[in-house]
Amino acid sequence: MYVLSDHIKRTTHEIDAFLERYTLGTLIVDGDTVSLETKNGEIVLDETYRIEVLGGDEYHQITYDQARNTMSRDGWPLYAGLEARVKAAL
């Protein structure tokens, strides 16, 4: 049941992303570069993108500077490796 529940959540996130014109992937933070690793390759981000990271069952908006500069207690980029969705600002 747990696996089916995860699959349903993932499918729901994919449908929502499609309908709202977001691209899903994994947030990568490498030095001063923030990017999104997707099924189709990597998208290098900048301040013009709306970035949302998955926390629990919902997405939370963060800024490009937060993605790049927020560190964990042990010195690693806090948002790196999280599931995220992005879209270019209109």
C-alpha positions in Angstrom: 0.0 0.0 0.0 2.9 2.4 0.8 4.4 2.0 -2.6 1.0 2.6 -4.3 0.5 5.7 -2.1 3.9 7.1 -3.2 3.1 6.4 -6.8 -0.2 8.3 -6.6 1.5 11.3 -4.9 4.2 11.3 -7.6 1.6 11.1 -10.4 -0.4 13.9 -8.8 2.8 16.1 -8.7 3.5 15.4 -12.3 -0.1 16.3 -13.4 0.0 19.5 -11.3 3.3 20.4 -12.8 2.1 19.9 -16.3 -1.1 21.9 -15.8 0.8 24.8 -14.1 3.7 24.7 -16.6 6.4 23.7 -14.1 9.3 21.4 -14.8 10.0 18.7 -12.2 13.4 17.5 -11.1 16.1 17.5 -8.5 17.6 20.7 -7.3 21.4 20.9 -7.7 23.6 23.5 -5.9 27.2 23.6 -7.0 29.1 26.6 -5.8 27.3 29.7 -7.2 25.3 27.6 -9.7 21.8 26.4 -9.1 20.2 24.0 -11.5 17.4 21.5 -11.9 18.3 17.9 -13.0 15.4 16.6 -15.1 14.6 13.5 -17.1 15.7 15.5 -20.2 18.9 17.0 -18.8 19.9 19.9 -16.7 18.4 23.4 -16.6 20.7 26.1 -15.2 18.6 28.5 -13.1 18.8 32.2 -12.3 16.8 34.9 -10.5 14.1 34.8 -13.2 12.9 31.3 -12.2 10.2 30.5 -9.7 11.6 27.7 -7.6 9.6 25.5 -5.3 10.9 22.6 -3.2 8.9 19.7 -1.9 8.5 19.6 1.8 6.2 17.0 3.2 3.3 16.8 0.8 3.4 20.3 -0.6 5.7 22.6 -2.5 7.3 25.7 -0.8 8.6 28.6 -2.8 12.2 29.7 -2.2 14.3 32.4 -3.9 17.3 31.7 -6.1 19.5 33.3 -3.4 18.0 31.0 -0.7 18.7 28.0 -2.9 22.3 29.1 -3.5 23.2 30.4 -0.1 21.2 28.5 2.6 23.5 26.0 4.3 22.9 23.1 6.7 24.5 23.1 10.1 27.3 20.9 8.7 28.0 23.3 5.8 26.2 21.7 2.8 23.7 23.5 0.6 20.4 22.9 2.5 18.1 22.6 -0.6 20.5 20.5 -2.8 19.1 17.1 -3.7 15.5 18.0 -2.9 12.6 17.3 -5.3 11.7 20.6 -6.9 9.7 22.3 -9.6 10.6 25.4 -11.5 9.2 27.7 -14.1 10.5 30.7 -15.9 8.8 34.0 -14.7 6.5 35.5 -17.3 
